[in-house]
Structures are given as C-alpha cells and as structure tokens.
Amino acid sequence: MNKDAKKEVRARMDKVLSELMEKHAEELSTLETPPETLITNGFPTDLIQSVAEEKNADLIVMNSRTHSRLGQMIIGSTANRVIHNSRVPVLVVPIK
C-alpha cells in the first residue's frame, strides 16, 4: 500500500473511531466521573500501560473478547499481557 493510501485509510479510521468514541462518551456523560477518550496508534499493551501511568490511574478496566470455545477458557492475549506487565491493578470484563 502506498504512503498516500495509508494516510487516507488512517484518516478514515480516525474519523470513524472519533464518532464512535463521541457517541459512547455522550451516553456515559451523566456518570459521576465521565470517561475520557483517546485515539492513538501503536502496540495496545504498551499504550494501555503508559496511559494508565500517565493519568495516575487506580485501575485499568478492559474487556476480553474471545471468538472460540477454547478461547472462552483463556483471557485474550492483550488483556493477558496487560495483567502480567502492569503496575496498576487490572479488571478484565468478559464480553459474550
């Protein structure tokens, strides 16, 4: 894929993600502590941990999505890496 095509794909992805994040942020804005949204690019495990440390998070809450019967018995690889490498406690919520 050429450089211009990559930029176009990234711009489209960022737009779709921004709209999705905005929609959910609006739905959750009535909470006592409304969510912050962040769209970034990179290795998910590293980004989750660095943002949690940057924000002085007390807890990382993330989902674990599995696509197979065997996968239902194991935590997803991103969640697993975060659990084992994070200095911040991690709560994993399964999605069915």
N, C-alpha and C positions, 0 to 999 in steps of 0.2 A: 504494500500500500504506500503510495507516495505521501510526501510531507503535507501537502495541501489537503488531501483526503483525510489524513489522520486528524488534522486540525478541525476539519468540518465535523467529523464523527464526534470528536471530543466536545465541540461546542454544542452539538445536538444533545449529547448525553447530559452535559451540564445543565442545559435548559430543562430537559425532562425531569432530571433529579431535583432541580430547584423548585419546580412546580409541585412535585410530589412531596418534598420536604415542607414546603409552604402550606400545603393542604393539611398535612398531619399536624403541623405546628399550630395552625388555626384551631383544629379540633381539640388540641390539648392546652390551648392558651388559658383556659379557665382554671387550670390546676394552680395550687398554691405556689409551686415552683415550675413555671413554664419551661419547656425544653429549649435548648439552644440547638441550632442546626449548623452543620459544617459539611461541605462537599470538598473532598480533596482526592488526590491521586497518589497511589503508592501501595506498598505492601500492607494489607489490612492489620495484621498483628502488630507491626511496628507503629502504625498510625494510631491505633486504638490506645496502646500503652502510652505513647508520647503525649497525646491529647489529654488523657486521664491525669498524667503527671503535671502537665502544663496548667490544667484547670484545678489542680489540687482536689481531684475527685475522691470522695469517700468510698465509692462503689462503682464498678463497671457492670452494667446490666446489658446482656446481649442475648440474641436468640440463637438457637441451634436448629437448623433445618436439615432433615435427613430425607433421602429420596429412596431408600430401600429398607427392607425388613431388617437386614443386618445393621444398616446404619442407625436404625432406631435404638439399637443397644449401645451405640457408641456416640460420643459427642463429636460434632463436626470438627474438622482439623483447625479452623481458625479459632474457634472457641477453646479448643484443647491447648493450642499454643498460648493464647492469652492467659488461660488459667495457670499454666505452668511457668510463665515468664513475668507475670505482672506483680508489681509490688503493692498494687491496690486489690482489695477483695473483688471477686468476680461472681456474679449471679447469672446462671445460664437458664433461660426460659425456653423450653421446647415448644416448637410450633408444629401443630398437627396438620 
